[in-house]
Amino acid sequence: MAEPVQEELSALAAIFCGPHEWEVLSRSETDGTMFRIHTKAEGFMDADIPLELVFHLPVNYPSCLPRISVNSEQLTRAQCVTVKEKLLEQAESLLSEPMVHELVLWIQQNLRHILNQLETGSGNAKCTFSTSTTVDDGLWITLLHLDHMRAKTKYVKTVEKWASDLRLTGRLMFMGKMILILLQGDRSNLKVPKS
């Protein structure tokens, strides 16, 4: 492992020294180093969004880009993919110098901006929004009440997949015996059941 990379890893371990903030996942002379950083970034309405960033530094890093994985319980899969793409774009401007700490600082400062771009459909985000101007189009919210749920884990995964496929955001809430699903998204992706 090159000395600048070793120095960068030591610095990162010192910076992210809180409980569960830093974890080396693997080290190899042939595959490079993989590690995880848990951090928070400011999202909507000044709320902190926890982020799990996994970096894989290849052997020839920093001459090449690191591989990056982004996960968060509070972001959709599509949002995580966009955050990853933006991080890689930023990394291209930092090639040939240690960049992980710069990337973490950058996402902490810019997450809200990225999420706002996704919400408004601006920037080079790959979201498609309806261009129709009828009264029914636009952002809608619906609340569903479920009577029961047999296989909770399987059901939760199915609901998450449907929401992701339809580009909806939402929450599944268990409140005692009451089960609620709150969904927000484009009107064309929400169908209100007839009661």
Buried (B, 14 or more C-beta within 10 A) or exposed (E): BBEEBEEBBEEBBEBBEEEEBBEEEEEEEEEBBBBBBBBBBBBEEEEEBBBBBBBBBBBEBBEBBBBBEBBBEBBBBBBBEBBBBBBBEBBEEBEEEBBBBBBBEBBBEBBBEBBEBBBEEEBEBEBEEEEEEEEEBEEBEBEBEEEEBEEEEEBEEEBBEEBBEBBBBBEBEEEEEEBBBEBBBBBBBBEEEEE
